[in-house]
Amino acid sequence: MSPRIGDTLISMVVANNLVRHGIDVTVFSRHLHAMRTWFPGFRIEPALHATQARSRLERFDVVLHAYETDVPDDVHDWHPRVWGMDGWPTYRQVKPMVDIQLDVCRHCFGLDALTRDNGLAVPVDVGVSGVGNRVIIHPTASDIQKQWLPGRFLKLARRLRGRGYEPSFVVAPREREEWAWVEAQGFRLVSHESLDDLARWLATARLFVGNDSGLAHLASNVGVPAVSLAMRPRIAVRWAPGWAPSVTVTAPPLMPGRWMREHSWKYLLSVRKVEAAIERLRRRVSEAVLAFDQGSTGERTTSKSMISASPIAQTPMTKSRA
């Protein structure tokens, strides 16, 4: 699996559909191993070091990766079937990545009766009824070019607080010192060493707002509506969070060419536009819950319980095969 959490969660759509069709799958992933209780029915091992690759992988029929760049150095030299999905035309389409995973299952693996579910099941001890009006803001990303301006995240947090929300910021432990100023501005700053702990905390939110990053996908996967900020329209289409309701926001298309857009978007995207996207998503979720409640009998459901990721039955695996 990819070292990137977003890619990993998306690729699990393929893994889940393979398992549902009787294929024995073993997943090697640092991220998923930390969250293995969230993925019942899968055999999940820690990520492999290069020195372990041959001894651990040579018994598998296929070694499957989303991206060729994530394949351990010399695996192609000794394994007859190493597949990188990003080299397939199906994987390069301009459409949501979760939909692309389904196309891969359908057209490349010949599977039918597919599901968008990636197999994540929120553990029973995780509370999924949102805490008050908590909004989790994730202001960082793997690439500095993907990060909206810090001052605008702060301004957004102030506006959200003024509207009755309870904004909190979340960053990686290594980023905490750089973002300590957020606490001086009166906002909570959270860091979790464990991805399991982070997922549990994300599941308590009513809404997630952040850059195009893995945490946007994780929030969506655990059932939290997400507003994602993207550099370019193509990125917005392909990398929109794909499970809970979401909105992806881009800057006005005032600059020509990819390079100009990637370097100017953070200055052109206004707080007002992001705030409007949040309100648009809030209305969409509220309307969906109202329609669900009016069409159901028995107890009413909250917005969070309506959109939470739901468990899926998995067939136990008896033989290692990728």
Phi and psi restraints in degrees (value plus and minus 20) as a CYANA .aco file:
   2 SER   PHI     -87.4   -47.4
   2 SER   PSI     130.6   170.6
   3 PRO   PHI     -94.2   -54.2
   3 PRO   PSI     -23.2    16.8
   4 ARG   PHI    -120.7   -80.7
   4 ARG   PSI     110.0   150.0
   5 ILE   PHI     -84.4   -44.4
   5 ILE   PSI     -59.5   -19.5
   6 GLY   PHI     -83.5   -43.5
   6 GLY   PSI     -67.9   -27.9
   7 ASP   PHI     -78.3   -38.3
   7 ASP   PSI     -59.6   -19.6
   8 THR   PHI     -84.1   -44.1
   8 THR   PSI     -68.7   -28.7
   9 LEU   PHI     -82.2   -42.2
   9 LEU   PSI     -59.8   -19.8
  10 ILE   PHI     -86.7   -46.7
  10 ILE   PSI     -63.2   -23.2
  11 SER   PHI     -83.7   -43.7
  11 SER   PSI     -45.0    -5.0
  12 MET   PHI     -86.3   -46.3
  12 MET   PSI     -35.5     4.5
  13 VAL   PHI     -82.6   -42.6
  13 VAL   PSI     -62.6   -22.6
  14 VAL   PHI     -84.7   -44.7
  14 VAL   PSI     -68.3   -28.3
  15 ALA   PHI     -78.5   -38.5
  15 ALA   PSI     -62.4   -22.4
  16 ASN   PHI     -85.0   -45.0
  16 ASN   PSI     -62.1   -22.1
  17 ASN   PHI     -88.1   -48.1
  17 ASN   PSI     -54.2   -14.2
  18 LEU   PHI     -82.6   -42.6
  18 LEU   PSI     -64.9   -24.9
  19 VAL   PHI     -82.2   -42.2
  19 VAL   PSI     -62.4   -22.4
  20 ARG   PHI     -83.6   -43.6
  20 ARG   PSI     -41.4    -1.4
  21 HIS   PHI    -121.0   -81.0
  21 HIS   PSI      -2.4    37.6
  22 GLY   PHI      67.3   107.3
  22 GLY   PSI     -11.5    28.5
  23 ILE   PHI    -105.4   -65.4
  23 ILE   PSI     111.3   151.3
  24 ASP   PHI    -100.9   -60.9
  24 ASP   PSI     102.4   142.4
  25 VAL   PHI    -143.9  -103.9
  25 VAL   PSI     113.6   153.6
  26 THR   PHI    -136.9   -96.9
  26 THR   PSI     110.7   150.7
  27 VAL   PHI    -128.8   -88.8
  27 VAL   PSI     109.1   149.1
  28 PHE   PHI    -127.1   -87.1
  28 PHE   PSI      93.4   133.4
  29 SER   PHI    -181.5  -141.5
  29 SER   PSI     109.0   149.0
  30 ARG   PHI     -84.0   -44.0
  30 ARG   PSI     -64.8   -24.8
  31 HIS   PHI     -85.4   -45.4
  31 HIS   PSI     -68.8   -28.8
  32 LEU   PHI     -91.6   -51.6
  32 LEU   PSI     -49.1    -9.1
  33 HIS   PHI     -84.3   -44.3
  33 HIS   PSI     -56.6   -16.6
  34 ALA   PHI     -87.7   -47.7
  34 ALA   PSI     -45.9    -5.9
  35 MET   PHI    -131.7   -91.7
  35 MET   PSI       6.0    46.0
  36 ARG   PHI     -83.0   -43.0
  36 ARG   PSI     -45.4    -5.4
  37 THR   PHI     -90.5   -50.5
  37 THR   PSI     -35.6     4.4
  38 TRP   PHI    -104.6   -64.6
  38 TRP   PSI     -29.7    10.3
  39 PHE   PHI    -145.4  -105.4
  39 PHE   PSI      48.1    88.1
  40 PRO   PHI     -84.6   -44.6
  40 PRO   PSI     125.6   165.6
  41 GLY   PHI      71.4   111.4
  41 GLY   PSI     -26.5    13.5
  42 PHE   PHI    -127.0   -87.0
  42 PHE   PSI     125.2   165.2
  43 ARG   PHI    -109.3   -69.3
  43 ARG   PSI      92.7   132.7
  44 ILE   PHI    -140.6  -100.6
  44 ILE   PSI     103.9   143.9
  45 GLU   PHI    -133.7   -93.7
  45 GLU   PSI     138.3   178.3
  46 PRO   PHI     -81.2   -41.2
  46 PRO   PSI     138.9   178.9
  47 ALA   PHI     -79.3   -39.3
  47 ALA   PSI     127.4   167.4
  48 LEU   PHI    -107.6   -67.6
  48 LEU   PSI     120.9   160.9
  49 HIS   PHI    -103.6   -63.6
  49 HIS   PSI     136.0   176.0
  50 ALA   PHI     -75.4   -35.4
  50 ALA   PSI     -56.2   -16.2
  51 THR   PHI     -90.6   -50.6
  51 THR   PSI     -37.8     2.2
  52 GLN   PHI    -113.4   -73.4
  52 GLN   PSI     -34.4     5.6
  53 ALA   PHI     -74.8   -34.8
  53 ALA   PSI     -71.0   -31.0
  54 ARG   PHI     -85.8   -45.8
  54 ARG   PSI     -65.2   -25.2
  55 SER   PHI     -86.1   -46.1
  55 SER   PSI     -47.0    -7.0
  56 ARG   PHI    -115.4   -75.4
  56 ARG   PSI     -46.9    -6.9
  57 LEU   PHI    -123.9   -83.9
  57 LEU   PSI     -38.4     1.6
  58 GLU   PHI     -87.2   -47.2
  58 GLU   PSI     -38.6     1.4
  59 ARG   PHI    -101.7   -61.7
  59 ARG   PSI     -30.3     9.7
  60 PHE   PHI    -103.5   -63.5
  60 PHE   PSI     128.3   168.3
  61 ASP   PHI     -90.3   -50.3
  61 ASP   PSI     -58.8   -18.8
  62 VAL   PHI    -158.7  -118.7
  62 VAL   PSI     119.6   159.6
  63 VAL   PHI    -129.7   -89.7
  63 VAL   PSI      93.3   133.3
  64 LEU   PHI    -132.3   -92.3
  64 LEU   PSI     109.0   149.0
  65 HIS   PHI    -149.9  -109.9
  65 HIS   PSI     133.7   173.7
  66 ALA   PHI     -91.0   -51.0
  66 ALA   PSI     -60.6   -20.6
  67 TYR   PHI    -148.4  -108.4
  67 TYR   PSI     115.4   155.4
  68 GLU   PHI     -77.7   -37.7
  68 GLU   PSI     -54.3   -14.3
  69 THR   PHI     -85.0   -45.0
  69 THR   PSI     -36.3     3.7
  70 ASP   PHI    -113.6   -73.6
  70 ASP   PSI     -23.7    16.3
  71 VAL   PHI     -93.2   -53.2
  71 VAL   PSI     108.4   148.4
  72 PRO   PHI     -72.2   -32.2
  72 PRO   PSI     128.7   168.7
  73 ASP   PHI     -59.3   -19.3
  73 ASP   PSI     -80.0   -40.0
  74 ASP   PHI    -129.0   -89.0
  74 ASP   PSI      -4.6    35.4
  75 VAL   PHI     -79.9   -39.9
  75 VAL   PSI     -56.6   -16.6
  76 HIS   PHI     -80.9   -40.9
  76 HIS   PSI     -45.0    -5.0
  77 ASP   PHI     -92.2   -52.2
  77 ASP   PSI     -49.1    -9.1
  78 TRP   PHI    -144.8  -104.8
  78 TRP   PSI     -29.4    10.6
  79 HIS   PHI    -127.8   -87.8
  79 HIS   PSI     111.6   151.6
  80 PRO   PHI     -95.0   -55.0
  80 PRO   PSI     -40.4    -0.4
  81 ARG   PHI    -154.3  -114.3
  81 ARG   PSI      66.9   106.9
  82 VAL   PHI    -133.1   -93.1
  82 VAL   PSI      94.7   134.7
  83 TRP   PHI    -134.0   -94.0
  83 TRP   PSI     107.7   147.7
  84 GLY   PHI    -130.6   -90.6
  84 GLY   PSI      94.1   134.1
  85 MET   PHI     -86.8   -46.8
  85 MET   PSI     -47.0    -7.0
  86 ASP   PHI     -86.6   -46.6
  86 ASP   PSI     -33.9     6.1
  87 GLY   PHI    -104.0   -64.0
  87 GLY   PSI     -26.4    13.6
  88 TRP   PHI    -110.7   -70.7
  88 TRP   PSI     116.9   156.9
  89 PRO   PHI     -73.4   -33.4
  89 PRO   PSI     -56.1   -16.1
  90 THR   PHI     -77.4   -37.4
  90 THR   PSI     -55.1   -15.1
  91 TYR   PHI     -98.5   -58.5
  91 TYR   PSI     -33.6     6.4
  92 ARG   PHI    -118.0   -78.0
  92 ARG   PSI     -11.8    28.2
  93 GLN   PHI     -85.6   -45.6
  93 GLN   PSI     133.8   173.8
  94 VAL   PHI    -114.5   -74.5
  94 VAL   PSI      64.6   104.6
  95 LYS   PHI    -178.4  -138.4
  95 LYS   PSI     146.2   186.2
  96 PRO   PHI     -75.3   -35.3
  96 PRO   PSI     119.7   159.7
  97 MET   PHI     -81.7   -41.7
  97 MET   PSI     -54.9   -14.9
  98 VAL   PHI     -84.2   -44.2
  98 VAL   PSI     -59.2   -19.2
  99 ASP   PHI     -85.5   -45.5
  99 ASP   PSI     -55.1   -15.1
 100 ILE   PHI     -83.6   -43.6
 100 ILE   PSI     -59.2   -19.2
 101 GLN   PHI     -80.3   -40.3
 101 GLN   PSI     -59.4   -19.4
 102 LEU   PHI     -86.6   -46.6
 102 LEU   PSI     -58.3   -18.3
 103 ASP   PHI     -84.2   -44.2
 103 ASP   PSI     -58.3   -18.3
 104 VAL   PHI     -81.0   -41.0
 104 VAL   PSI     -66.5   -26.5
 105 CYS   PHI     -81.1   -41.1
 105 CYS   PSI     -60.2   -20.2
 106 ARG   PHI     -95.8   -55.8
 106 ARG   PSI     -70.7   -30.7
 107 HIS   PHI    -113.1   -73.1
 107 HIS   PSI     -48.4    -8.4
 108 CYS   PHI    -117.3   -77.3
 108 CYS   PSI     -52.1   -12.1
 109 PHE   PHI    -129.9   -89.9
 109 PHE   PSI     -25.7    14.3
 110 GLY   PHI      49.8    89.8
 110 GLY   PSI       7.9    47.9
 111 LEU   PHI    -110.5   -70.5
 111 LEU   PSI     134.0   174.0
 112 ASP   PHI    -151.0  -111.0
 112 ASP   PSI    -195.3  -155.3
 113 ALA   PHI      29.1    69.1
 113 ALA   PSI      36.5    76.5
 114 LEU   PHI    -107.9   -67.9
 114 LEU   PSI     140.3   180.3
 115 THR   PHI    -150.5  -110.5
 115 THR   PSI     125.4   165.4
 116 ARG   PHI     -97.4   -57.4
 116 ARG   PSI     -32.9     7.1
 117 ASP   PHI     -85.4   -45.4
 117 ASP   PSI     117.3   157.3
 118 ASN   PHI    -119.9   -79.9
 118 ASN   PSI      -9.2    30.8
 119 GLY   PHI      72.5   112.5
 119 GLY   PSI     -23.7    16.3
 120 LEU   PHI     -89.5   -49.5
 120 LEU   PSI     111.7   151.7
 121 ALA   PHI    -147.7  -107.7
 121 ALA   PSI      99.7   139.7
 122 VAL   PHI     -83.4   -43.4
 122 VAL   PSI     103.8   143.8
 123 PRO   PHI     -76.5   -36.5
 123 PRO   PSI     129.3   169.3
 124 VAL   PHI     -84.7   -44.7
 124 VAL   PSI     -41.6    -1.6
 125 ASP   PHI    -110.7   -70.7
 125 ASP   PSI     -12.3    27.7
 126 VAL   PHI    -118.8   -78.8
 126 VAL   PSI     103.1   143.1
 127 GLY   PHI     -94.3   -54.3
 127 GLY   PSI     107.2   147.2
 128 VAL   PHI    -135.9   -95.9
 128 VAL   PSI      -9.6    30.4
 129 SER   PHI    -108.4   -68.4
 129 SER   PSI      96.3   136.3
 130 GLY   PHI     -71.5   -31.5
 130 GLY   PSI     121.4   161.4
 131 VAL   PHI    -101.8   -61.8
 131 VAL   PSI      89.8   129.8
 132 GLY   PHI      33.1    73.1
 132 GLY   PSI    -149.8  -109.8
 133 ASN   PHI    -134.4   -94.4
 133 ASN   PSI      22.2    62.2
 134 ARG   PHI     -83.8   -43.8
 134 ARG   PSI     107.0   147.0
 135 VAL   PHI    -136.3   -96.3
 135 VAL   PSI     104.7   144.7
 136 ILE   PHI    -118.2   -78.2
 136 ILE   PSI     104.8   144.8
 137 ILE   PHI    -128.6   -88.6
 137 ILE   PSI     104.8   144.8
 138 HIS   PHI    -132.9   -92.9
 138 HIS   PSI      83.4   123.4
 139 PRO   PHI    -111.7   -71.7
 139 PRO   PSI     -18.0    22.0
 140 THR   PHI    -136.3   -96.3
 140 THR   PSI     154.0   194.0
 141 ALA   PHI    -179.0  -139.0
 141 ALA   PSI     151.3   191.3
 142 SER   PHI     -88.2   -48.2
 142 SER   PSI     -43.0    -3.0
 143 ASP   PHI    -146.9  -106.9
 143 ASP   PSI     110.5   150.5
 144 ILE   PHI     -77.9   -37.9
 144 ILE   PSI     -49.9    -9.9
 145 GLN   PHI     -87.0   -47.0
 145 GLN   PSI     -40.2    -0.2
 146 LYS   PHI    -109.1   -69.1
 146 LYS   PSI     -19.8    20.2
 147 GLN   PHI    -118.2   -78.2
 147 GLN   PSI     104.3   144.3
 148 TRP   PHI     -84.3   -44.3
 148 TRP   PSI     142.6   182.6
 149 LEU   PHI     -85.8   -45.8
 149 LEU   PSI     112.2   152.2
 150 PRO   PHI     -75.1   -35.1
 150 PRO   PSI     -61.5   -21.5
 151 GLY   PHI     -81.9   -41.9
 151 GLY   PSI     -50.0   -10.0
 152 ARG   PHI     -97.2   -57.2
 152 ARG   PSI     -53.0   -13.0
 153 PHE   PHI     -81.9   -41.9
 153 PHE   PSI     -60.7   -20.7
 154 LEU   PHI     -84.0   -44.0
 154 LEU   PSI     -65.2   -25.2
 155 LYS   PHI     -81.9   -41.9
 155 LYS   PSI     -60.1   -20.1
 156 LEU   PHI     -81.9   -41.9
 156 LEU   PSI     -64.0   -24.0
 157 ALA   PHI     -80.1   -40.1
 157 ALA   PSI     -61.1   -21.1
 158 ARG   PHI     -84.3   -44.3
 158 ARG   PSI     -61.2   -21.2
 159 ARG   PHI     -86.3   -46.3
 159 ARG   PSI     -60.8   -20.8
 160 LEU   PHI     -84.3   -44.3
 160 LEU   PSI     -61.3   -21.3
 161 ARG   PHI     -81.2   -41.2
 161 ARG   PSI     -60.4   -20.4
 162 GLY   PHI     -83.7   -43.7
 162 GLY   PSI     -42.0    -2.0
 163 ARG   PHI    -116.7   -76.7
 163 ARG   PSI     -11.5    28.5
 164 GLY   PHI      77.2   117.2
 164 GLY   PSI     -17.8    22.2
 165 TYR   PHI    -101.8   -61.8
 165 TYR   PSI     145.7   185.7
 166 GLU   PHI    -140.0  -100.0
 166 GLU   PSI      64.6   104.6
 167 PRO   PHI     -94.1   -54.1
 167 PRO   PSI     118.2   158.2
 168 SER   PHI    -151.2  -111.2
 168 SER   PSI     126.3   166.3
 169 PHE   PHI    -121.0   -81.0
 169 PHE   PSI     124.2   164.2
 170 VAL   PHI    -149.0  -109.0
 170 VAL   PSI     113.2   153.2
 171 VAL   PHI    -160.5  -120.5
 171 VAL   PSI     145.8   185.8
 172 ALA   PHI     -90.4   -50.4
 172 ALA   PSI     133.1   173.1
 173 PRO   PHI     -72.7   -32.7
 173 PRO   PSI     -58.2   -18.2
 174 ARG   PHI     -90.1   -50.1
 174 ARG   PSI     -35.7     4.3
 175 GLU   PHI    -118.0   -78.0
 175 GLU   PSI     -26.1    13.9
 176 ARG   PHI     -81.8   -41.8
 176 ARG   PSI     -63.5   -23.5
 177 GLU   PHI     -80.4   -40.4
 177 GLU   PSI     -60.6   -20.6
 178 GLU   PHI     -85.0   -45.0
 178 GLU   PSI     -47.4    -7.4
 179 TRP   PHI    -127.8   -87.8
 179 TRP   PSI      -6.0    34.0
 180 ALA   PHI     -81.2   -41.2
 180 ALA   PSI     -45.2    -5.2
 181 TRP   PHI     -80.3   -40.3
 181 TRP   PSI     -41.9    -1.9
 182 VAL   PHI     -81.2   -41.2
 182 VAL   PSI     -59.7   -19.7
 183 GLU   PHI     -85.7   -45.7
 183 GLU   PSI     -56.2   -16.2
 184 ALA   PHI     -85.0   -45.0
 184 ALA   PSI     -41.0    -1.0
 185 GLN   PHI    -109.2   -69.2
 185 GLN   PSI     -16.3    23.7
 186 GLY   PHI      72.8   112.8
 186 GLY   PSI      -4.8    35.2
 187 PHE   PHI    -134.1   -94.1
 187 PHE   PSI     127.9   167.9
 188 ARG   PHI     -92.4   -52.4
 188 ARG   PSI     116.8   156.8
 189 LEU   PHI    -139.7   -99.7
 189 LEU   PSI     101.5   141.5
 190 VAL   PHI    -137.9   -97.9
 190 VAL   PSI     119.3   159.3
 191 SER   PHI    -157.2  -117.2
 191 SER   PSI     121.6   161.6
 192 HIS   PHI    -148.9  -108.9
 192 HIS   PSI     107.1   147.1
 193 GLU   PHI     -88.2   -48.2
 193 GLU   PSI     -55.7   -15.7
 194 SER   PHI    -115.6   -75.6
 194 SER   PSI     111.5   151.5
 195 LEU   PHI     -86.1   -46.1
 195 LEU   PSI     -51.7   -11.7
 196 ASP   PHI     -82.0   -42.0
 196 ASP   PSI     -66.2   -26.2
 197 ASP   PHI     -84.0   -44.0
 197 ASP   PSI     -60.0   -20.0
 198 LEU   PHI     -82.5   -42.5
 198 LEU   PSI     -64.7   -24.7
 199 ALA   PHI     -82.0   -42.0
 199 ALA   PSI     -59.6   -19.6
 200 ARG   PHI     -82.4   -42.4
 200 ARG   PSI     -59.9   -19.9
 201 TRP   PHI     -92.0   -52.0
 201 TRP   PSI     -61.5   -21.5
 202 LEU   PHI     -77.0   -37.0
 202 LEU   PSI     -57.2   -17.2
 203 ALA   PHI     -85.2   -45.2
 203 ALA   PSI     -33.4     6.6
 204 THR   PHI    -106.8   -66.8
 204 THR   PSI     -24.8    15.2
 205 ALA   PHI    -104.8   -64.8
 205 ALA   PSI     133.6   173.6
 206 ARG   PHI    -105.3   -65.3
 206 ARG   PSI     -46.6    -6.6
 207 LEU   PHI    -177.9  -137.9
 207 LEU   PSI     126.7   166.7
 208 PHE   PHI    -139.5   -99.5
 208 PHE   PSI     117.1   157.1
 209 VAL   PHI    -151.6  -111.6
 209 VAL   PSI     108.5   148.5
 210 GLY   PHI    -192.1  -152.1
 210 GLY   PSI     154.6   194.6
 211 ASN   PHI     -86.5   -46.5
 211 ASN   PSI     149.8   189.8
 212 ASP   PHI     -84.7   -44.7
 212 ASP   PSI      80.1   120.1
 213 SER   PHI    -173.8  -133.8
 213 SER   PSI     151.2   191.2
 214 GLY   PHI     -81.1   -41.1
 214 GLY   PSI     -52.2   -12.2
 215 LEU   PHI     -88.1   -48.1
 215 LEU   PSI     -49.8    -9.8
 216 ALA   PHI     -82.2   -42.2
 216 ALA   PSI     -61.1   -21.1
 217 HIS   PHI     -88.8   -48.8
 217 HIS   PSI     -59.3   -19.3
 218 LEU   PHI     -85.0   -45.0
 218 LEU   PSI     -64.2   -24.2
 219 ALA   PHI     -78.9   -38.9
 219 ALA   PSI     -67.6   -27.6
 220 SER   PHI     -80.2   -40.2
 220 SER   PSI     -59.7   -19.7
 221 ASN   PHI     -86.9   -46.9
 221 ASN   PSI     -51.7   -11.7
 222 VAL   PHI    -110.9   -70.9
 222 VAL   PSI     -12.3    27.7
 223 GLY   PHI      80.8   120.8
 223 GLY   PSI      -5.7    34.3
 224 VAL   PHI    -120.9   -80.9
 224 VAL   PSI     104.1   144.1
 225 PRO   PHI     -77.5   -37.5
 225 PRO   PSI     118.5   158.5
 226 ALA   PHI    -149.0  -109.0
 226 ALA   PSI     117.9   157.9
 227 VAL   PHI    -128.8   -88.8
 227 VAL   PSI      98.2   138.2
 228 SER   PHI    -133.5   -93.5
 228 SER   PSI     116.8   156.8
 229 LEU   PHI    -124.0   -84.0
 229 LEU   PSI     101.8   141.8
 230 ALA   PHI    -139.8   -99.8
 230 ALA   PSI     131.7   171.7
 231 MET   PHI     -91.8   -51.8
 231 MET   PSI     -59.1   -19.1
 232 ARG   PHI    -160.4  -120.4
 232 ARG   PSI     135.7   175.7
 233 PRO   PHI     -78.0   -38.0
 233 PRO   PSI     -59.1   -19.1
 234 ARG   PHI     -81.4   -41.4
 234 ARG   PSI     -62.2   -22.2
 235 ILE   PHI     -83.4   -43.4
 235 ILE   PSI     -60.9   -20.9
 236 ALA   PHI     -80.3   -40.3
 236 ALA   PSI     -58.6   -18.6
 237 VAL   PHI     -90.4   -50.4
 237 VAL   PSI     -69.9   -29.9
 238 ARG   PHI     -92.5   -52.5
 238 ARG   PSI     -56.8   -16.8
 239 TRP   PHI    -130.8   -90.8
 239 TRP   PSI       0.6    40.6
 240 ALA   PHI     -83.5   -43.5
 240 ALA   PSI     117.0   157.0
 241 PRO   PHI     -73.8   -33.8
 241 PRO   PSI     116.4   156.4
 242 GLY   PHI    -131.9   -91.9
 242 GLY   PSI      -6.8    33.2
 243 TRP   PHI    -140.3  -100.3
 243 TRP   PSI    -100.1   -60.1
 244 ALA   PHI     -85.7   -45.7
 244 ALA   PSI     141.1   181.1
 245 PRO   PHI     -73.1   -33.1
 245 PRO   PSI     120.9   160.9
 246 SER   PHI    -167.5  -127.5
 246 SER   PSI     140.6   180.6
 247 VAL   PHI    -154.3  -114.3
 247 VAL   PSI     113.0   153.0
 248 THR   PHI    -131.1   -91.1
 248 THR   PSI     110.2   150.2
 249 VAL   PHI    -132.2   -92.2
 249 VAL   PSI     117.1   157.1
 250 THR   PHI    -146.3  -106.3
 250 THR   PSI     142.2   182.2
 251 ALA   PHI     -93.0   -53.0
 251 ALA   PSI     139.7   179.7
 252 PRO   PHI     -77.5   -37.5
 252 PRO   PSI     121.5   161.5
 253 PRO   PHI     -97.8   -57.8
 253 PRO   PSI      45.5    85.5
 254 LEU   PHI    -111.0   -71.0
 254 LEU   PSI     -37.1     2.9
 255 MET   PHI    -129.3   -89.3
 255 MET   PSI     117.5   157.5
 256 PRO   PHI    -102.3   -62.3
 256 PRO   PSI     126.9   166.9
 257 GLY   PHI      60.7   100.7
 257 GLY   PSI     134.1   174.1
 258 ARG   PHI     -83.0   -43.0
 258 ARG   PSI     -66.8   -26.8
 259 TRP   PHI     -80.7   -40.7
 259 TRP   PSI     -66.5   -26.5
 260 MET   PHI     -83.6   -43.6
 260 MET   PSI     -60.2   -20.2
 261 ARG   PHI     -86.6   -46.6
 261 ARG   PSI     -60.7   -20.7
 262 GLU   PHI     -88.7   -48.7
 262 GLU   PSI     -46.0    -6.0
 263 HIS   PHI    -116.0   -76.0
 263 HIS   PSI     -33.9     6.1
 264 SER   PHI    -130.8   -90.8
 264 SER   PSI     -36.1     3.9
 265 TRP   PHI     -77.2   -37.2
 265 TRP   PSI     -59.2   -19.2
 266 LYS   PHI     -87.2   -47.2
 266 LYS   PSI     -43.9    -3.9
 267 TYR   PHI    -107.3   -67.3
 267 TYR   PSI     -47.7    -7.7
 268 LEU   PHI    -109.6   -69.6
 268 LEU   PSI     -40.9    -0.9
 269 LEU   PHI    -102.1   -62.1
 269 LEU   PSI      97.0   137.0
 270 SER   PHI    -108.8   -68.8
 270 SER   PSI     137.0   177.0
 271 VAL   PHI     -81.8   -41.8
 271 VAL   PSI     -58.5   -18.5
 272 ARG   PHI     -79.0   -39.0
 272 ARG   PSI     -61.1   -21.1
 273 LYS   PHI     -88.2   -48.2
 273 LYS   PSI     -58.6   -18.6
 274 VAL   PHI     -88.1   -48.1
 274 VAL   PSI     -61.4   -21.4
 275 GLU   PHI     -81.9   -41.9
 275 GLU   PSI     -59.3   -19.3
 276 ALA   PHI     -85.2   -45.2
 276 ALA   PSI     -56.8   -16.8
 277 ALA   PHI     -85.3   -45.3
 277 ALA   PSI     -58.8   -18.8
 278 ILE   PHI     -81.5   -41.5
 278 ILE   PSI     -65.0   -25.0
 279 GLU   PHI     -85.1   -45.1
 279 GLU   PSI     -58.8   -18.8
 280 ARG   PHI     -82.6   -42.6
 280 ARG   PSI     -62.0   -22.0
 281 LEU   PHI     -88.4   -48.4
 281 LEU   PSI     -60.2   -20.2
 282 ARG   PHI     -79.1   -39.1
 282 ARG   PSI     -63.6   -23.6
 283 ARG   PHI     -85.3   -45.3
 283 ARG   PSI     -61.6   -21.6
 284 ARG   PHI     -80.5   -40.5
 284 ARG   PSI     -65.6   -25.6
 285 VAL   PHI     -85.1   -45.1
 285 VAL   PSI     -63.4   -23.4
 286 SER   PHI     -82.2   -42.2
 286 SER   PSI     -61.9   -21.9
 287 GLU   PHI     -86.7   -46.7
 287 GLU   PSI     -58.1   -18.1
 288 ALA   PHI     -85.1   -45.1
 288 ALA   PSI     -60.9   -20.9
 289 VAL   PHI     -87.6   -47.6
 289 VAL   PSI     -60.3   -20.3
 290 LEU   PHI     -81.3   -41.3
 290 LEU   PSI     -64.8   -24.8
 291 ALA   PHI     -83.4   -43.4
 291 ALA   PSI     -59.1   -19.1
 292 PHE   PHI     -84.8   -44.8
 292 PHE   PSI     -64.5   -24.5
 293 ASP   PHI     -84.8   -44.8
 293 ASP   PSI     -61.0   -21.0
 294 GLN   PHI     -88.4   -48.4
 294 GLN   PSI     -46.1    -6.1
 295 GLY   PHI    -115.3   -75.3
 295 GLY   PSI     -19.5    20.5
 296 SER   PHI    -132.7   -92.7
 296 SER   PSI     143.6   183.6
 297 THR   PHI    -134.1   -94.1
 297 THR   PSI     143.0   183.0
 298 GLY   PHI      64.4   104.4
 298 GLY   PSI    -173.1  -133.1
 299 GLU   PHI     -87.6   -47.6
 299 GLU   PSI     125.2   165.2
 300 ARG   PHI     -96.7   -56.7
 300 ARG   PSI     132.8   172.8
 301 THR   PHI    -128.7   -88.7
 301 THR   PSI     128.3   168.3
 302 THR   PHI    -100.1   -60.1
 302 THR   PSI     145.4   185.4
 303 SER   PHI     -80.6   -40.6
 303 SER   PSI     -56.3   -16.3
 304 LYS   PHI     -91.6   -51.6
 304 LYS   PSI     -61.4   -21.4
 305 SER   PHI     -89.7   -49.7
 305 SER   PSI     -46.9    -6.9
 306 MET   PHI     -89.5   -49.5
 306 MET   PSI     -54.4   -14.4
 307 ILE   PHI    -126.1   -86.1
 307 ILE   PSI     -16.7    23.3
 308 SER   PHI     -87.1   -47.1
 308 SER   PSI     127.8   167.8
 309 ALA   PHI     -80.5   -40.5
 309 ALA   PSI     117.5   157.5
 310 SER   PHI    -129.5   -89.5
 310 SER   PSI     128.0   168.0
 311 PRO   PHI     -84.8   -44.8
 311 PRO   PSI     136.8   176.8
 312 ILE   PHI    -153.9  -113.9
 312 ILE   PSI     116.1   156.1
 313 ALA   PHI     -87.1   -47.1
 313 ALA   PSI     116.9   156.9
 314 GLN   PHI    -141.3  -101.3
 314 GLN   PSI     127.3   167.3
 315 THR   PHI    -108.2   -68.2
 315 THR   PSI     103.5   143.5
 316 PRO   PHI     -76.5   -36.5
 316 PRO   PSI     124.4   164.4
 317 MET   PHI    -122.0   -82.0
 317 MET   PSI     122.2   162.2
 318 THR   PHI    -136.8   -96.8
 318 THR   PSI     -31.3     8.7
 319 LYS   PHI    -160.8  -120.8
 319 LYS   PSI     116.2   156.2
 320 SER   PHI     -95.9   -55.9
 320 SER   PSI     104.0   144.0
 321 ARG   PHI    -177.3  -137.3
 321 ARG   PSI     111.0   151.0
